[in-house]
Structures are given as structure tokens and as C-alpha cells.
Amino acid sequence: MQNTVGEFARNQAAEQASGRDGGQRTLLTLAVRDYGDEDEAFTAGIDEQLAVVADWWSSPVAAADAFHRVPTPAVTRREHVEDFLRENRVREMTGEALVLFITGHGVAGSRTHFLKLPESVKGRHLNTSVRTTDLITAALDSHAENVLVIVNTCYAGKISGEIAELVEDIRAERRNTCKLDVLVTCGHDSPVQVRRFPTLLRAALDRLRTTAGITTPYLSVAELMTEFERGLGPAEVTRHRLRRVVDGSGLTTSTPCIPNPGYRPVRELTGADGRPTGAPADDYWVDRATGRTQEQDPGWYFRGRDDINRTVAAFLSPARTRGVLLVTGSAGSGKSAVLARAVVLSDPAFRDDPLCKAALDLSEPDTVPAPGSVTAAVLARHRGAADLARDILQALGATPRRVRSTGDPVVAWSQQILEVLRERDGAVTLVIDGLDEADERHRIIEDVLAPLNEFCGPRQLARVGPQRPDGEPFAGSGLRLLIGVRSSRPLSESCVSLSDEEQGYNELLKTFFPTAEELRTDDRGSESDIALYLHALICEGGGRHRESAEEAAALVAPEVWPSFIDARIAGEQLRSVTDPAAVARQPDWQRMLRSGTAGLLKRDLTLVEGDGLPSDVALALLRASAFAGGAGVPWSTIWPQMAGVLLGRTLQDWDEMIAKLLKSRLNGYLAHDHEDDRRVYRPAHETLAEALRDLDTDWLAPGVPA
């Protein structure tokens, strides 16, 4: 870690000369550790600080975003510090982000804070020590677009008054356009505990990688301070919290100077024009399309459904430019899987992915949608009318216009959607899933979706839209609208004279889209599709239990039909046993299947005890995710608090229990999403959420043995 910096300086100068450093990120660490007093604890503490800082800032969003770390120089006298600034050209530093970490002994003068050096002379700090603000301002007044300085020395708070005046001398343009922040680790009259800072920073690093669930690639200073402070007891906050002595980025605005160690890049699916569809490839759509039971499962288990997939592919063919197709059926009958398969397999960029190639090998050519045939895909679950209208605009590549406080965003953004479509040439395909789970279903259908019929119906029936400035009508685009919506009525029952809630929102949609076609996923033929899906799950792609799996799938499919969600859970249980058919033949296990999701979950709650996760704790965590509003519950402090209320007692190790839950067989009962820049968790299907919210169910009653 100790080294000279000349080589790095030469490399950086070469990059700057070639003009290739515009996006460069640099981490500088200036640590004074060898004071000659043989204080081994102090030296070890400095090394711990450098290690955790290096670990944090080596967590890039992507390889191109990595921080260039300058080796920490050996510093004993003032000239070494001046060499450090000069050789690294800190005052002339360019690039997107510059982070400077300063640590060592600090000295508080009458008005000035100094960084003490091994050769500093008591009473002569002006000439033998270094004014800490000289180091800070060298970074702040550089040419780097964003700067963060962290000072971890005794009495660092003393810097606050001194630096406030100096910052005013930085040109106004830089102060107003760049993010410039300075943090210190203790007050103006407080010594620092050299090992406390790395302990707290390491804990914050670990939380950001696990419990925090922040989904943005960079953090704000406020998020860094909050996670750092979570490790402090009430009596420690005043002494050890981070203090912000220069606020130059806004409290909640993310800065490229603070990479998020827990960020997980998500590749977005793209439409025919190369723009993102709004569908994250690693989240909802891929989970549904593959039929996998665990997030990290690399398999593709979607099987069968050839007639349905053929109809969807034909609807998305280049020859078809307008229309509405409702994919509907009873709860859990695989509507989302059908839609997600079309979204994922139509993505041109995804075609080269091994997972996609495996799916194509399993599919008849006429069941595969054309590349780029899906323009945008959005999920309506728990979205209001304004939320969904905004999501559609963003998925179409448009920025929702600002709405006055007295305006109605639903009206404004719905009108903007029409304008976007009128200005497009060629067919646009919009996929909307989970409409029956939206928060404002009637208004979404009537105010957001119904006006789209202008672009969905036959061209001769479409309403003539506004005209261009030259007097000619907009060419407009045809719209293919593909909607997943639950029907509350079985396929065999009539919907005549029933209310909207009784007949299902698929019937309400047909009143606004009279030419809409309907595709049911719960006909009796889907039983054989469930058997194929079960066989694939149990065999893990065809490798294990082949003969036993065929018998087990044949026994299970009739019991769980038409629910693919129950099939998924049953398949997950059977793939973990030695002889799936023997388990599937057990009368008790078959009775459990007839109880649906509740019976399957009861069994898994019993089995998870062997993983060190008490059944009642696991149930409380699952129920908390079901009662959470919006897209789900964030881990952080909220999930433990909700689960504690449902459990009826306090636990000290909630984070450990959640970690075990997410690694256990019960992880298959959860889906994840993003909301308010946080990773959130919810039940994998609404039918499961409804079951978990039923407080009359005795989930912990004795179940079926393993």
C-alpha cells in the first residue's frame, strides 16, 4: 500500500494529454501512519482504514466506471505531501470523480486544523505540518467534475469554519455546477478512535451489499451518512457520526464519487428501434418467462403452450400492425409467463444470450415472436392510473411533461401518450401485465387505455387525429396492445348479467375495445402443459429422475390444474427428493396438493426448520411481504419491524433470519422488484399474497412430513 506516485502521475498525464480522461474516476489516499512512536494499534488502525476505503471504491458500477487508485505514499515530512499534490497534479485533476481520503493525527490550532507529520515540530505547525484545508481545497478547486473529501483525524470538525470561507473563493460557476462535498469524522474538540471509523465503514459497506437494497449505481452523501450511522449506539452518535462541512451536491442527490457497493447492473430488454422496453432482463420478465423457482437459477423451464404461443407470435408478426389481444384466465394459470416469454424472446440483444438460445431450441419456429416486435412492456401491479401512464411514456422513450399542481397528471400524460403514438411511424407494441392487480383499474381502463383504441382498431374505423402544421394528418402508428388480465370466471361459465368484479376486467376491457381478441390460459388442455413444466423442473433440464419425474408430473398435474404457480412450488419440492414419483404417490402429499398453495407452503414451513430458520419467523417474514403496499417491502429496517409485529416478539438477529430466508427453499415464494430506489420483496404471485393475508389460516399446523 505504501509506494511512490510518480508512475501513476506519468500515466495520468499521458491520459490527460490524449484527451481520454473525461470519464475518469480517481481515488487518492493520504495516510500518515509511521510516527516513530511504535504505536502498533494506531498503525494497524490506519491500515484497516485504507483497506476498507480501497474495498469500497473498488466496487465499480461497471468496468469502465472503476476508480483508479493511486498507491498511498510514504509520508514523513511536509515535502512529501507537496510532492503528492504536485506529482498527481491534484490541483489540475480532471475527470468525472475525484475522491480524497485523509487520515492520520490531527492538530487543532487557534483557528486552523493541521495534519501532523512524523517530522512535525511542536509549536511550528505552520512550517512543519500541513494545513488540512490546503489539501481539501486542492481537490475542491481542481477541474474534476465531482469531488468528495473525507477527513478522518482528531479534531477534524475544526475544519468547518475555516473551509466555509475558502469555498467562497472557488469560482461561482464551479460551485454551482459541480458536486463538491467534504465529510469529517469527529467534532472540533474530539479525538478520533483510529479503529472505530473502519469498523463503522465496513459495517456500512456490508449493509449496502445486503440489507440496504439501494438500487441506484451511486449513493447520495445522505445515504452514506445514514448507513454509516446505523452502526452507532445512541451514546456514540455525537462522537462518531459523519459530519458534512461542505455541502455541494444536495443532501439526497447521488454523486459519482460514492459508488453503491450493493448495485446490481440490470440489462434492459430492447425493442426494434434499439430503445429500452422498460423491461429489466434480470427481473420480472425473465423470472416469469423461464418459470424458474429461484432468482439465480440458470434454467429455462417454460414448456408446452404451443397453440397459445403461436397465437401471440402471429399477433406480433410484421403483417399485423393493429389490434388488442387479451391474455386472460384464472389466477395462477400462466398469463404472465406467456406475456413474459414474448417480451424476452422478442428482444434482439437477448437473442445471443445462452438462456435465450436454450429457449429457442425448445420452441417451434412459429411460436417465437419476431425480433424487436415488442416496443415497450410495463407491469401494472399496484400502480395507479398516473403511475401507469408515466411508466408507459417512459417505456416508449418519452419524458413525461411537467404537470401543474392544479392539473391532473392522468389526463396530461394520457394525452401525451396519444401524441407520441401519432408522431410514430410503423407498428408499436405495448405489453401490459397484471392489470387486474392495479390500484385504479377502472380509471386505468377508461382514461389511460380506452383512448388507445384510436390506434388499435381497423384503420378505416380509427378516429381522424390532429393535423400537422402543413395541413396533412399525422401518419400515426398502428398499436398492438397485449394485455394480461385475470378473469374471475372459469372458461365454462357465462358472464352475462354479472358485475365487473364478478365477471373480470377482461370483460370490461372488451366494452372499450370491441374488436379485441381473447386468449384463455386455463382451458383443460393446459393440464398437459403443466405436466411438461413439472417434468422440466424436476429433471433440472432433463438430467435427473427422468422416469420418476414423468410419473410424478402425471400424478401432480391434475391435482394442481390450472395453477402453474402451485405446479412451480410442487416441482421445487419434488426436485429435491431422491424419488419424486414415490413422494407424489403418497396419499398425504396428494391431499396437501388439493389444498393448493396453502398446503404446499405449510410443508415448506416445516422443512425450513432444518435450515436454522424457525417456522414462525419465516411465516412472519412472508406475511410482512404480503401486507406491504406498493411493489413490496424493503429489507433495511422496515421488513424486520413489520415481521416483528406479526411475530409478536422481538428478535435481535432479524437480518440473519432474512438472509436465511432468501437462501432457503422459501425464496421461491418471493419475487423482487425496485421501488423508490430500493430493492423490495413480495410474494411471487398475488394468489399467494392473498393466502398469506388470511389471518384465519393456521399455517403452522402439522403438515406433511418430508
N, C-alpha and C positions, 0 to 999 in steps of 0.2 A: 504493500500500500504506500510505503514511503518511496519517493522517486523524484527525479528531476522532471521538469516540464518542457524542456527545450524541444524535444522531438514532437510532442503534441502541438506546440506553438507553431513549429515549421509546417506541419501538416495542415493545421487550420489556416495559416496564412496562404498556403497554396490553394486551399478550397476557396477562400475568400477572393483570391486573385482571379480564379476561374469562374467566379460568379455562381458557384454551385451550392452555396450555404444558405439560401433563402429560407429553407425549412429546417435548418439545423437546430438541435437542442443540445445544450451543454450543461454538464454538472461539474461545478468546481467545489472542492472541499479544502478548506484551510484549517488544519488542526495542529495545535501546539500541544505536544504530548510529553516531550522529554525535558523536564525542568531541572534535572540533575539532583532531585531530592529522593530518588529511588522510591517514589510512591507508586508501588506496583498496582494498587487498586485504581488509582487515577489513570494510569496508562492503560489498564485493561478497559476502563470505562470509555476512554476516548476511542479505543479500537472497536468497542461494541457500537458506539455511535456511528462510526464510519461504515461498519458492516451493514447496519440496518438501513442507513441512508442509501448505500450502494444497492442493497436489495430492492428498496422501494423504487428508486429511479432507474433500475434495470428491468422494470415491468412495463415495457412499451405497449402502446395500443397496437402497433404493427411494427415490423422490422424497420420500415422507413422512418418510424417515429422514435426510434431508440435514442436515448441520451448518450452523447459522447462524454465519457468520464475521464477527466484529467487526473493522472496519478497524484495523490496527495504529496506535496513536497515536504522535505525535512526542513523545519524552521527553527532557528535558534536566535537569530538577531533580525533587526529591522530591515537590513538589506535583503534578506531572503524573501521577506514579504513584498518588498518593492520589485524584486526580480519576478516574483509570482505574478504580479499585476502586469508587468511590462512584457514578459515572455509570452503570456497568454493573451496579450493585447485586450485585457478586460475592458478598458475604457473605450475601445473601438469595436468591441464584440458585436457581431451581427447575428442574425438567425431568428427563429421563431420564439425560442425559450432559453433563458439563462437562469440557472439555479445556483446560488452560492450558499454553502453551509459553512459556518464559522464556529469553532469550538476551541476551548482552552480556558485558562484562567483569565478572569476579567478584573479590572481595577476601576473603581468609581472615583474620579477626581471631583473637584468642586462643581464643575459644570460639564465635564467631559468623561466619556467612558473609553477606557483603553483595553486593548488586547495585550496582556502581559506576555513577554517572551522570556526564554531561559536566560538571556543576557541583559534583560531589563535591569535598570539601576533604580533602587528605591529613591523617590524624590526627583527623578529625572525622566519621568514617563513621557514628557513631550518629545524627547530626543531618543530615548532607548526603547520605548514601547510604540504601539501603533494605535492611532485614533481609530476606533471601530467604525465610526461614521465615514472615514476616508475609504474604507473597504466597501461599505454599503453603497456610497454614492458613486464609486467607480462602476458598480454594476447597474445602479438605477439610471445613471446618465450615459450609459452605453447606447449602442444602436440596436440592441436586442429588442424585439417587439414586446416581449413579456418577460418580467423579471420577478423572481422570488428569492428573498434573502432570509435565512433562518440563523439566528444567533443564539448559541447555547453556551453562555458564560455566566459567571457570577455577576450580579447587579446589572444584567442586560437591560432591564427596564429603564435604566438611566439614559438610554439612547433616545427615548421618546421625545423629550423636549428639544434636544439638540438636532435630531433628524427632521423634525417638523419644519424648522426654519430653512434647513438646507434643501429640502424637497421643493420649496417655493422657488429656488433658483434654477430648477430644471425647466427647460422651455415649456411653455404652456401647451404647445401642440403635442409634445410627447406625453405630458401628464394627462392630457385629455383623451388620447387615442390608444395609449399602451396600458397594459395591466402591470402595475408596479406595486409589489407588496413586501412588507418586512414583518417578520414574526420574531419574538423573543420568548425565552422560556422561563423567565422569572422577573420579579419586580425590581425596582431601582435599589432596594436595600436588602435583597435576598441573595444569599449564596446558592449555588446550584449543586445538586447532588448528581455527581457525574454519571452514575449508572441508572438514575431514575428516568432520564429522558429516553435512552434507548429502550428501556423496558416498556415505557408507555407507547413509544412509536412502534415498537414491534407488535404490541397488542393491537394497536390501531390497524397496522398492516394485516394482521391475521383476521381481524373482524371484517375488513374491507374485502378480503378474499373469501369470506364465508357468510357471516350473518348480515352484514350491511346490505348486500344485494343491490348496490347502486349500479345502474346500467349504463351510465354515460362514460365515454372514454376518458374524460378528465373530471377532476373534482374542483369544487369551489374552495376557497380558503375556509369558509364557514364549515363545510363538510369535513375538511381535515381537522379543524379545531374541535368539532363536535365528537368525532371518533376518537381523537386523542384524549379528550376529557372524560370519555366513558370509563376509562380505566382508573379514574381518581375517586377516592372516597370523599365524602363531604368535607372532611377536615383538611384534605390535601388540595382542594380546588384552588384556593387563593395562592398557594405557594407554587404549584407545579403546572398550572394551566398555561396554554399558549396565549400570548398577548400580541395583538396586532398594533404595531406602532406606525405603520404606513399602510393606509387603505387605498389602494389604487386600482382595484378591479371590481369593486362592488361585492357586497357580502355573499351573495348567492350565485354569482356568475362564475362558471367554470373557467379555469385558466390552463393553458397548455403546459404550465410549469408544474402541475401536480397530476401526473398520470394516475389513473384509477387501477390499483393492483388487482381488483376483482373484475375488471372489464372482460367481457367475453365477446369478441367480434362476431357479428351475425351477418352472413352474406344474404343480401336480399335477392329474391327472385325478380327477373326482368321480363318485360313484355316485348312485343315485336319491335318497338321503337328503341329498345335498349334502356328505357327508364324503369326504375324500380316499380313493382306492382303494389308495394306496401305490404308484401307478404314475406316476413323473415324466414329464410330457408331452414333455420335450425329450430324453429319454434312450432307454433300451432299447426301449420300446414303439413310439414314433414311428419310430425307426430301422427296426425290423422291419416295421411296418405300411406304411411308404411304399416300402420297397425301395430307398431312396436309397443311393448309394455313398459319399457324403461327409456329414459331420455338418451342415454349413451348407447343403446342397442343399435348395432350397425345393420341389422337385417331388414329385408322388405318382405312383409308377410301378407300384404293385400293379395287376395286370390279371388278367382271367380268373377261374378257380376259382369260377365261379358256383354250381355244384352244392354244393361244399363250404361256401361262404359261406351259401348258402340253408339248409343243414342246421344250421349254427351259429346263424343268426338264428332259426330255428324253435325250437331248443333254448332260446334266451334269451327267447322270447316270453312275454308275461304269462300265457298259458294253461298254460304249463309251469312248475311250481314245484319239481319234484324231478327228480333224475337225475344220471347220470355220463356224460360224453362224453369219450372218449379220442381226441385228435388225434394220430395216430401215423404213422410211415413211416420210410424210411431216412434216413440223415444228409444234411442239406442240402436236404431235399425241401420245405421251406417250411412246416413246422409252426408255427414261431414267428410267421411272417408272418400266418398265418390267425388265430391267437390275438390277436396284437397289433392286427390290424385290428378285431376285435370289441371289444377294450378301448378303443381310441381312438375309434371311431365311436359307441360307446355313451355316451361322456362328454357330458352335457348342455351343459356350459360350452364344450366344444370344438366344438360344432355351429356356432358363429358364426365360427370361425376360417376364413380363406380356404383353408387347406390342407384342412380337413375338407369345405368346400363343394366343392372340386375333386374330392375322393374321392366325394362323394355324387352329383355329376354323372356320374361314370363308372360308377355302380353301379345295378343293378336294385333297385327298392324292396324286394323281398322278400329281398334278400341283406344288408340293413342291419339290425343289431340295434336293438331298441327303446332310446330314450334312458334312461339310468340303469339298464340291465339288468345291468351288472356292478357288484357291490358292492366287490370287492377283487381285486387282482391282485398276485401275487408271483413272483419268479424264484428257482428252486431251485438254480441253478448254483452249485457249490462251497459249498453250505450244508449244515451238519449238521442232525440232527433237532431239536435245541434251537433252532438259529438259525431254521429254517423255522417252527417253532411260534411263536416270538416274532414273526417277520415277519407271520404270519397274524393273530395277535392285534392287532398294531398296525394292520394294514391294515383290520381290522374295527372300528377305533376304540376298542379296549380297551387298557388299560395292563397289561402282564404283571406278575403279582403277584410279590413277592419270594420267593425260594426259599432255604431254609436251606442252609448249607454241606453238610449231610448229605443233603439232598434231591436228587431227580432233576428237573431243570427240564423234561425231555421229558414226564414223567408229569404234573407240575404244570400246565404250560402246555397240554398236550393236553386235560386235564380242564377247564381254564378255557375253551378254545375251545368245548367242548360246552356249558358253562354259558352262554356268550354266545349261542350259537345257540338254546338252549332259551328264553331270555328275549326273543328277537326274534319279532316277528310278520311274516308275509309272507315272500316268497321272498328268499333270499340267494344270490348267485352269487359263487363263488370261482374265479379263474383261476390255475392254477399252470403255469408253463412251465419247461422244462429239467430235468424230474425225473430223466432218465437221467444228467444231469451233476452231480447232488447227491453229496455226500461220503458220506452214510449212507443209501443208497437203501432197503435192506431195512427199516431201523428207521423211516424216514420213512413208508414204505407201511404197515408193520404197526402202529406206535404212534401216528402222527400222523393219517394219512389213513383207515385202516380203521375207526376208531370213528365216523367221519363218516357211515358208511352208514346209521346210525340216522335221518339226516335226508334221505338221498338216495333210499332205496328207497320203494316204494309205501307210503302211509300205513298201510294195514292190516297191513303186514309190519314196520313200524318198531317197535322196542322201546319199551315204555312207560317214560318217564323219571321223574325225581323229581317230587314233588308240591309245590305251593305251600303256604304256611302254612295256607290255608283248606281244604286237603284236595283241591283241584282240581288236575289235572295241568297242567303248563306247556303253553301253547298251542304253543310251539315254532315254528320256522320250517322251511320246506322249503329244501333246499340243492341248488343246481345246481352241480355240480363239473365244471369244464372243465380237463382236464389235457393238456399237451403232453409226449409221451414218445417217445423213439426206439424203433423196432423194428429189431432187428439182422437180421431175416429179410425177404427180398423178399416181396412180396404173394403171389407164386405158390407159395411153399414152405410146407409144413406145419410146425407147431411141436410136433407130438406127440413125446413121449419126449426132449425136449431140456431141458438145464439152463436156469435162469433167465437166465444170462448169454448163452446161445446163442439163446434164444427172444425175449428182450427183456422189459423191465419192463412193457410193456403187457400181456403175458400174466399176469404176477404180479398186477397190479392187478385183472385180471378175476376172479381167485380170491377177492379180498376184496370186490369189487363185482360180484356175479353178474348184475345187471341192466344193467351198463354197456354203452353203445353204443360202437362203434369207427368212426372216420373216418380213412381212409388218404389220405395226400397224395402217394403215389408210384405211383398207377396210370398206365397208359400214356397216358391222356387228359391228364395233366399236361404232356405234351410240347408240346401246342398252347398251354397257359398260359405255358410258358417262352418260346415264340416271341413271344407278345404282350408279355411282360415285357421281353424283349430289344429288341423294336421300340420300346417306350416309352423305354427307357434311351438307345438310340442316337439317337432323334429328339429327345431332351430335351423331351418333351411333344408331339411331332408336328411340330416346326418345321423340322428339318434332315434331310437324307439320306432322305427318305421312301421313295422307290422302292428305293434301295440298301439301306436298313435292312430292308425286307421280305425281300429276298433273303438278306441276311446272317443275319437271325433264323431264316429257314427252314433255312439251312445249319448254323447253330450248335446249334439246339435239340436235334436228335437226338444230337449228339456229347456234350452235357453232361447230358442227361436221366439221372436225375431230380433233378439237383443245381441248385437255384436259386442256391446260393452260387457255383458255377462260372459260372452264367449271369450273375450280377451282375458278377463280375470280368471276364468276356469282354465284356460290354456296356460296361463302363467303358473298356476298351481300344479298342473299336470306335468309341465316340462321339468319340474324339479324333483320328480319321483322316479324310482327305478322302473316301475311297470305301470304306465299310465292307464292301460286298459283294466288292470286289476283294481285300481282305485276307482275308476269310473263305473265299475260293476257293483261297488259297494252300495247296498240299499240306503245307508245313512247319507252317503255322499250324494246320491241321486235325490234324496229328499232335500238336501241342502241346495242343490241346483234349482229345484222347484221354488225355493224361497227367493230366487233371483239374487240381486246384488247384496241384499242384507245377509243371506245365508253364506255367500262367498266371503264377505268381509268378516263375519263372525269367526270363520275358520282361520283366516289370516291373522286376526287379532290374537287368537290363541297361540298360533305358531310363532309370532314375533317375540314372544316372551324369551325364546331361546337366543335371540339376538341381544339380550340385555335391555330390551325396551318394554317396560310394563304395559300390559294391555290397556289399562285405564288411562295411562299417559298418552299412548298412541291414539286412542279414541278421542281424547280431549283435543289433541293437535289437529286431527282430521276434522272434527266438528268445528273448531275455530276457523279453519279454511272454508268450511261450508257456510258459516254465518257471516263471513267477511263480505263487505259490499264491494262494488266495483269489480275490477279484474281479479282480485284475490287479496290475500293477506301477505304483507312483507314480513320477512324474518325479523331483523332488527330487534326492537323491544316489544313490538306490537303482538306478534304471534305468541310469544311466551305469556304476555299479560292476558290475552284472550283465553288461551288454553288454561291458565291458572284459575280463571273464573269458572270455566266449565268443569275443571277437575275438582274444584272446591278446596284445594290446599296449595301451599306454596312449595316450589322446588327451587333449589339453588343451581341445578345443572340443566336448565331448560335448553340451552344451546347444545349441550351434549346430546340431549334427547332428540332434538330436531335433526341433528346431524345423523343420528342412528336411524331415524325415521326415513330420511332421504336416501339412505344406503340399504334399507331393508326391502322386503317384498312389498311393503305398503307404499313404497314410492310409486308403484304402478297405479295407485288410486289417485294420484295427484297430477295436475298439469301446471305448467308455469307460464307466466306472461310478464309484461312490463307495464307499469303504471306509475306516473309521476316520477320517472327516472329511477324506479326501484323494481327489482325482481320480485314478483309476487307468486303465491301458490294458491291453487284452488282445486276442488275435486275434478277428476278427469272428465266427468260428464254431469250434466245438470240433474239427471235422474239419481246419480249417486249423491249429489248435494242435497236434493230433496229428501232422500232417505236419511242422511246424517242430521238434517234439521228436525227430524221427527223425534222429539224427546220422549215419546212413549215406547220407543223400541228399546228392548233390553239387549244391547249389543254384546254384553259380557256374559250372557247366559252360556252354559256349557255347549260347545259346538261339536263338530265332527273331528275326531282325532286324526292325527297326521297319518 
